[in-house]
Amino acid sequence: MRIISEKEKEIIDAKRLKNLTSEQLDRMGDFDELDAFDISDDTIELLEEITKTDVYSYEIVTVLGLQYAMRGENERTVSLISKCYKDDELDEMLVILKAQSYIALDDYKKAYEFLKQYVPFENYRYELYYAYMNTLMYFNKNQEARKYCKMILNMCQEGIEHTSTDLIHTFNALIQLELKMKMDAVEKSVDNYIEFVKELEGTEQEQEAVAYSIVIFSSYQKNKIHREHFKRLLDTINEMNFIQENEFARAVESGYSSYESYECTEDENVSEFIKHLLGAFSSFREFNLHNPVAALSLDILEKEQYIDLQHQTYLFSYFAAKRYPEILDELTYVKKNYPNYYHLCVSLEQELREDHTKVLDKYTKKILAIDTEESYDTPDQIMEYYDNVYTKNYKIKPVFDPNIRRNAPCPCGSGKKYKKCCGKV
């Protein structure tokens, strides 16, 4: 398909193209390849001029709108299409482009209302079905959204070509919907997805899409049955060594850690303190994974959340030092049974083994650095408050030993003398 007709070229050449040859316009290539084509700023300015006249075409508007979208200027894409054509005048590609732009702007309401007027769609196009399915998911119209996922996969089975990443995204959506609706069908969908992944070549785009699967499904593990489906998928990806790009490899490690976190939480042999300690470390890590530049570019609410999560890791590190040496046995159990989850606190354990008193001092300073800015209490009052929190909620019940000297450090790890701690009782 030619983007600009010969007649249009003549008009353009006569009116606006003194320094841009028709050969340069020909370099735009076929329309199907435009999503990967980088058009110069000069050409964009030219196409903008054309849309102000009466000689523009669907192709010109699509090319320009697509370039806006590729540059993240989705408002301009929507504005351009709306200016040039009414909704009932749009061709298929402009419908897709306008809908995708609404979604990119997180305006799912407009995207849904816009696409709804074309349902049922006259022809099958993956981009159209997937965009509509996305809006249905947003409004929790899960059964209807699942129907469109199944239609896409059925079209693939009937021989209609799709890219591998398109199908990965469709499987992701289908499984996510079935998990949300707690459907038994999710087991078969996971099996089909596993078989599909086994046939992939492992391109960078495929690795990224599969890594995204792990991220999505990690949040649906509260149900133990669903957790086992996730584990099967994770084991398959790991055994295949499918994800090799460093940029995405962390997803596998994070997936196993997520799986083990649920298992650990249900383990009666793990103390509540260890569960809360690892939970604090896990929450802080997850926040940093989604906000890699952390406190540098966060808004006020996000920065407060970052500081709160960081404070929790400081607090539980301080409590861990108070719990010394009993905590070492607890961590050894976690290390043996949940090695990926344990990895969150491996450096803390090393510090405790070297000198737990230094850990107490280190995290006391870190806690006070945050709390003294928000409290009128003295440092001693602040730490006394936290000592009481630990004693009330986490302190190991004392074992009375008449052989412990009254002035010796208390074995509970509080840092106090025995006579002023457990020996006091």
C-alpha positions as CSV (number, residue, x, y, z in Angstrom):
1,M,0.0,0.0,0.0
2,R,1.3,3.4,-1.0
3,I,1.0,6.0,1.8
4,I,0.7,9.1,-0.5
5,S,-0.9,9.0,-3.9
6,E,0.8,10.5,-7.0
7,K,-1.8,13.2,-7.1
8,E,-1.2,14.1,-3.5
9,K,2.6,14.2,-4.2
10,E,2.0,16.7,-7.0
11,I,0.0,19.0,-4.7
12,I,2.5,18.7,-1.9
13,D,5.5,19.3,-4.3
14,A,3.8,22.3,-5.7
15,K,2.8,23.9,-2.4
16,R,5.1,22.8,0.4
17,L,7.9,20.5,-0.7
18,K,10.6,22.7,-2.1
19,N,13.3,21.0,0.0
20,L,11.8,17.5,0.4
21,T,11.8,15.1,-2.6
22,S,9.1,12.6,-3.4
23,E,11.8,9.9,-3.1
24,Q,12.2,10.8,0.6
25,L,8.5,10.3,1.1
26,D,8.7,6.9,-0.7
27,R,11.2,5.8,2.0
28,M,8.3,5.6,4.5
29,G,7.7,2.1,3.0
30,D,4.6,0.0,3.3
31,F,2.1,0.9,5.9
32,D,2.4,-2.4,7.7
33,E,6.0,-1.6,8.6
34,L,5.3,1.9,10.0
35,D,5.4,0.9,13.6
36,A,9.1,0.3,13.3
37,F,9.8,3.3,11.1
38,D,11.4,6.5,12.4
39,I,10.2,9.5,10.5
40,S,12.2,12.7,10.7
41,D,10.9,15.9,12.4
42,D,10.9,17.6,9.0
43,T,8.5,15.0,7.6
44,I,6.3,15.2,10.6
45,E,6.0,19.0,10.2
46,L,5.1,18.4,6.6
47,L,2.4,15.9,7.4
48,E,1.0,18.3,10.0
49,E,0.7,20.9,7.3
50,I,-1.1,18.4,5.0
51,T,-3.7,17.7,7.7
52,K,-4.6,21.4,7.8
53,T,-5.7,21.2,4.1
54,D,-8.3,19.1,2.3
55,V,-5.8,16.7,0.7
56,Y,-5.0,14.5,3.7
57,S,-5.9,10.8,3.6
58,Y,-6.4,8.0,6.1
59,E,-2.9,6.9,5.5
60,I,-1.4,10.3,6.2
61,V,-3.4,10.7,9.4
62,T,-2.5,7.2,10.5
63,V,1.2,7.8,9.9
64,L,1.2,11.1,11.8
65,G,-0.9,9.7,14.6
66,L,1.3,6.7,14.9
67,Q,4.4,8.9,15.1
68,Y,2.9,10.9,17.9
69,A,2.0,7.7,19.8
70,M,5.5,6.3,19.4
71,R,6.9,9.5,20.9
72,G,4.5,9.2,23.9
73,E,2.3,12.1,22.7
74,N,-1.0,10.2,22.9
75,E,-3.1,13.3,23.5
76,R,-2.0,14.6,20.1
77,T,-2.9,11.3,18.5
78,V,-6.4,11.4,19.8
79,S,-6.8,15.1,19.0
80,L,-5.5,14.6,15.4
81,I,-7.9,11.7,14.6
82,S,-10.9,13.5,16.2
83,K,-10.1,16.6,14.2
84,C,-9.9,14.9,10.9
85,Y,-12.7,12.3,11.1
86,K,-15.9,11.6,13.0
87,D,-16.0,8.2,14.7
88,D,-18.3,6.7,12.1
89,E,-15.8,7.7,9.4
90,L,-12.7,6.0,10.8
91,D,-11.1,3.0,9.1
92,E,-9.9,0.0,11.1
93,M,-6.4,1.2,11.7
94,L,-7.5,4.6,13.0
95,V,-10.0,2.9,15.4
96,I,-7.2,0.8,16.8
97,L,-4.8,3.8,17.1
98,K,-7.3,6.0,18.8
99,A,-8.3,3.2,21.3
100,Q,-4.7,2.4,22.1
101,S,-4.0,6.0,22.7
102,Y,-6.9,6.3,25.2
103,I,-5.5,3.2,27.0
104,A,-2.0,4.6,27.0
105,L,-3.5,7.7,28.7
106,D,-5.2,5.4,31.3
107,D,-8.5,6.7,30.1
108,Y,-10.2,3.3,30.0
109,K,-13.7,4.8,30.2
110,K,-13.3,6.7,26.9
111,A,-11.6,3.7,25.4
112,Y,-14.4,1.4,26.3
113,E,-17.2,3.9,25.2
114,F,-15.3,4.5,22.0
115,L,-14.8,0.8,21.1
116,K,-18.3,-0.2,22.2
117,Q,-19.9,1.5,19.3
118,Y,-18.0,-0.9,16.9
119,V,-19.0,-4.1,18.6
120,P,-19.4,-6.7,17.1
121,F,-16.3,-5.9,15.1
122,E,-16.7,-6.3,11.4
123,N,-13.3,-8.0,10.9
124,Y,-10.8,-9.8,13.1
125,R,-7.7,-7.7,14.1
126,Y,-5.7,-8.8,17.1
127,E,-5.0,-5.2,18.2
128,L,-8.7,-4.4,18.1
129,Y,-9.8,-7.4,20.1
130,Y,-6.9,-7.0,22.6
131,A,-7.6,-3.3,23.2
132,Y,-11.3,-4.0,23.8
133,M,-10.5,-6.9,26.1
134,N,-8.2,-4.6,28.1
135,T,-11.1,-2.1,28.7
136,L,-13.4,-5.0,29.8
137,M,-10.8,-6.1,32.3
138,Y,-10.5,-2.6,33.7
139,F,-14.2,-2.5,34.4
140,N,-14.2,-6.1,35.8
141,K,-16.3,-7.4,33.0
142,N,-14.2,-10.5,33.4
143,Q,-16.4,-13.1,31.6
144,E,-16.7,-11.0,28.5
145,A,-13.0,-10.2,28.6
146,R,-12.2,-13.9,28.9
147,K,-14.4,-14.5,25.8
148,Y,-12.2,-12.2,23.7
149,C,-9.0,-13.9,25.0
150,K,-10.4,-17.2,23.9
151,M,-11.4,-15.8,20.5
152,I,-7.8,-14.6,19.9
153,L,-6.3,-18.0,20.8
154,N,-8.9,-19.7,18.6
155,M,-8.0,-17.5,15.7
156,C,-4.4,-18.5,16.1
157,Q,-5.4,-22.2,16.0
158,E,-7.3,-21.5,12.8
159,G,-4.1,-20.4,11.2
160,I,-4.3,-16.6,11.5
161,E,-0.8,-15.4,12.1
162,H,0.1,-13.6,15.4
163,T,3.4,-12.5,16.8
164,S,4.6,-14.7,19.7
165,T,4.5,-11.7,22.1
166,D,0.9,-11.0,21.2
167,L,0.0,-14.6,22.2
168,I,2.0,-14.4,25.4
169,H,0.1,-11.2,26.4
170,T,-3.2,-13.0,25.5
171,F,-2.3,-16.0,27.7
172,N,-1.3,-13.6,30.5
173,A,-4.7,-11.9,30.3
174,L,-6.6,-15.2,30.1
175,I,-4.8,-16.8,33.1
176,Q,-5.1,-13.6,35.1
177,L,-8.9,-13.5,34.4
178,E,-9.4,-17.1,35.4
179,L,-7.4,-16.6,38.6
180,K,-9.5,-13.6,39.5
181,M,-12.7,-15.6,38.9
182,K,-11.2,-18.7,40.7
183,M,-12.0,-20.9,37.7
184,D,-10.9,-24.5,37.5
185,A,-10.1,-23.9,33.8
186,V,-7.0,-22.0,34.9
187,E,-5.1,-25.4,35.3
188,K,-5.7,-26.2,31.6
189,S,-4.8,-22.6,30.5
190,V,-1.5,-22.8,32.5
191,D,-0.7,-26.2,30.9
192,N,-1.4,-24.7,27.4
193,Y,0.8,-21.7,28.2
194,I,3.6,-24.0,29.4
195,E,3.5,-25.9,26.2
196,F,3.5,-22.7,24.2
197,V,6.5,-21.3,26.1
198,K,8.4,-24.5,25.3
199,E,8.1,-23.8,21.6
200,L,9.4,-20.2,21.8
201,E,12.8,-19.2,20.4
202,G,13.7,-17.0,23.4
203,T,14.0,-13.7,21.7
204,E,14.5,-10.6,23.9
205,Q,10.9,-9.6,23.4
206,E,9.7,-13.0,24.3
207,Q,11.8,-13.1,27.4
208,E,10.5,-9.7,28.5
209,A,6.9,-10.9,28.0
210,V,7.4,-14.1,29.9
211,A,9.1,-12.3,32.7
212,Y,6.0,-10.1,32.9
213,S,3.9,-13.3,33.3
214,I,5.9,-14.0,36.4
215,V,5.3,-10.6,37.8
216,I,1.5,-10.8,37.1
217,F,0.9,-14.3,38.5
218,S,3.0,-13.6,41.6
219,S,0.2,-11.7,43.2
220,Y,-2.3,-14.5,42.8
221,Q,-0.7,-17.0,45.2
222,K,-2.8,-16.7,48.3
223,N,-4.8,-19.7,47.0
224,K,-2.6,-22.7,47.5
225,I,-3.9,-24.5,44.4
226,H,-3.2,-21.4,42.3
227,R,0.3,-21.3,43.9
228,E,1.1,-24.7,42.6
229,H,0.1,-23.7,39.0
230,F,2.5,-20.7,39.3
231,K,5.2,-23.0,40.6
232,R,4.8,-25.3,37.6
233,L,5.2,-22.4,35.2
234,L,8.1,-21.0,37.1
235,D,9.9,-24.4,37.2
236,T,9.4,-24.8,33.4
237,I,10.9,-21.4,32.7
238,N,13.8,-22.0,35.0
239,E,14.6,-25.5,33.7
240,M,14.6,-24.2,30.2
241,N,16.9,-21.4,31.2
242,F,14.5,-19.4,29.1
243,I,15.2,-15.9,30.6
244,Q,18.9,-15.1,30.0
245,E,18.8,-11.4,29.6
246,N,20.0,-9.8,32.9
247,E,17.4,-7.2,32.6
248,F,14.6,-9.8,33.1
249,A,16.4,-12.6,34.9
250,R,15.5,-11.1,38.3
251,A,11.9,-11.9,37.6
252,V,12.6,-15.7,38.1
253,E,14.4,-15.1,41.4
254,S,11.7,-12.8,42.5
255,G,9.1,-15.3,41.5
256,Y,10.6,-18.1,43.6
257,S,11.0,-15.7,46.5
258,S,7.3,-14.7,46.2
259,Y,6.3,-18.4,46.1
260,E,8.4,-19.2,49.2
261,S,7.0,-16.2,51.0
262,Y,3.5,-17.6,50.9
263,E,4.8,-21.1,51.9
264,C,6.9,-19.6,54.8
265,T,3.9,-17.5,56.0
266,E,1.9,-20.7,56.4
267,D,4.7,-22.6,58.1
268,E,4.0,-23.1,61.8
269,N,7.7,-23.8,62.5
270,V,8.5,-20.2,61.6
271,S,8.0,-17.6,64.3
272,E,5.8,-14.5,63.8
273,F,8.9,-12.4,64.2
274,I,10.7,-14.0,61.3
275,K,7.6,-13.7,59.2
276,H,7.3,-10.0,59.9
277,L,11.0,-9.4,59.5
278,L,11.1,-11.1,56.0
279,G,7.8,-9.4,55.1
280,A,9.3,-6.0,55.9
281,F,12.3,-6.7,53.7
282,S,10.1,-8.1,50.9
283,S,7.8,-5.1,50.8
284,F,10.8,-2.7,50.6
285,R,12.4,-4.7,47.8
286,E,9.1,-4.8,45.8
287,F,8.8,-1.1,46.1
288,N,12.3,-0.6,44.8
289,L,11.7,-3.0,41.9
290,H,8.8,-0.8,40.7
291,N,10.6,2.4,41.6
292,P,14.3,1.8,40.7
293,V,15.3,5.4,41.4
294,A,13.6,5.3,44.8
295,A,13.5,8.6,46.6
296,L,14.9,10.6,43.7
297,S,11.8,11.0,41.6
298,L,8.9,10.1,43.7
299,D,5.9,12.3,44.5
300,I,5.1,13.2,48.1
301,L,2.9,10.2,48.9
302,E,5.3,7.8,47.3
303,K,8.3,9.3,49.1
304,E,6.4,8.9,52.4
305,Q,5.7,5.3,51.5
306,Y,9.3,4.7,50.7
307,I,10.5,6.2,54.1
308,D,7.9,4.1,56.0
309,L,9.0,0.9,54.3
310,Q,12.6,1.7,54.8
311,H,11.9,2.5,58.5
312,Q,10.3,-1.0,58.9
313,T,13.4,-2.7,57.6
314,Y,15.5,-0.6,60.1
315,L,13.2,-1.5,63.0
316,F,13.2,-5.2,62.3
317,S,16.9,-5.3,61.9
318,Y,17.2,-3.6,65.3
319,F,14.8,-6.2,66.7
320,A,16.8,-9.0,65.1
321,A,19.9,-7.8,67.0
322,K,17.9,-7.8,70.2
323,R,16.9,-11.4,69.4
324,Y,20.5,-12.5,69.1
325,P,21.6,-15.4,69.3
326,E,18.2,-17.2,69.1
327,I,17.5,-15.6,65.7
328,L,20.4,-17.5,64.1
329,D,18.7,-20.8,64.6
330,E,15.5,-19.4,63.2
331,L,17.3,-18.0,60.1
332,T,19.0,-21.3,59.6
333,Y,15.6,-23.0,59.3
334,V,14.4,-20.5,56.8
335,K,17.7,-20.8,54.8
336,K,17.2,-24.6,54.6
337,N,13.6,-24.6,53.6
338,Y,13.1,-21.3,51.8
339,P,16.5,-20.3,50.3
340,N,15.2,-17.7,47.8
341,Y,13.1,-15.9,50.5
342,Y,15.9,-16.1,53.0
343,H,18.2,-14.3,50.5
344,L,16.4,-11.1,51.6
345,C,18.2,-11.1,54.9
346,V,21.5,-12.8,54.2
347,S,23.5,-9.7,54.7
348,L,21.8,-9.0,58.0
349,E,22.6,-12.5,59.3
350,Q,26.3,-11.9,58.3
351,E,26.3,-8.7,60.3
352,L,24.7,-10.4,63.3
353,R,27.3,-13.2,63.3
354,E,30.2,-10.7,63.2
355,D,29.0,-8.5,66.0
356,H,25.3,-8.1,67.0
357,T,26.1,-5.1,69.2
358,K,27.3,-3.1,66.2
359,V,24.0,-4.0,64.4
360,L,22.1,-2.6,67.4
361,D,24.1,0.6,67.3
362,K,23.8,0.9,63.5
363,Y,20.1,0.6,63.3
364,T,19.5,2.7,66.4
365,K,21.1,5.5,64.6
366,K,19.2,4.9,61.4
367,I,15.8,4.7,63.3
368,L,16.6,7.9,65.2
369,A,17.6,9.7,62.0
370,I,14.1,9.3,60.7
371,D,12.1,9.5,64.0
372,T,13.8,12.6,65.5
373,E,12.5,14.6,62.5
374,E,8.9,13.6,63.2
375,S,8.8,13.4,67.0
376,Y,9.3,15.7,70.0
377,D,10.5,12.8,72.1
378,T,14.1,12.4,73.1
379,P,16.2,9.7,71.4
380,D,16.0,7.7,74.7
381,Q,12.2,7.9,74.8
382,I,11.9,6.9,71.1
383,M,14.1,3.8,71.6
384,E,12.3,2.9,74.9
385,Y,9.0,2.9,73.0
386,Y,10.4,0.5,70.4
387,D,11.9,-1.7,73.0
388,N,8.5,-2.0,74.6
389,V,7.0,-2.8,71.2
390,Y,9.5,-5.6,70.8
391,T,9.0,-6.9,74.4
392,K,5.2,-6.9,74.0
393,N,5.0,-8.5,70.5
394,Y,8.2,-10.5,69.8
395,K,10.3,-11.1,72.8
396,I,11.2,-14.8,73.3
397,K,9.8,-16.1,76.6
398,P,12.7,-16.1,79.1
399,V,14.2,-19.3,80.3
400,F,15.3,-18.8,83.9
401,D,18.8,-20.0,84.6
402,P,20.2,-19.6,88.1
403,N,23.7,-20.0,86.7
404,I,23.5,-16.7,84.8
405,R,25.2,-13.9,86.7
406,R,23.0,-10.9,87.5
407,N,25.3,-8.5,85.7
408,A,25.8,-10.6,82.6
409,P,24.1,-9.7,79.3
410,C,20.6,-11.1,79.2
411,P,20.4,-14.1,76.8
412,C,17.2,-12.8,75.2
413,G,19.4,-10.3,73.2
414,S,17.9,-7.1,74.6
415,G,21.3,-5.7,75.3
416,K,20.4,-5.1,78.9
417,K,21.9,-6.8,82.0
418,Y,20.2,-10.0,83.1
419,K,19.1,-8.5,86.4
420,K,17.3,-5.6,84.6
421,C,15.6,-7.8,82.0
422,C,14.6,-11.5,82.2
423,G,16.2,-11.9,85.6
424,K,14.0,-9.2,86.9
425,V,11.0,-11.5,86.7
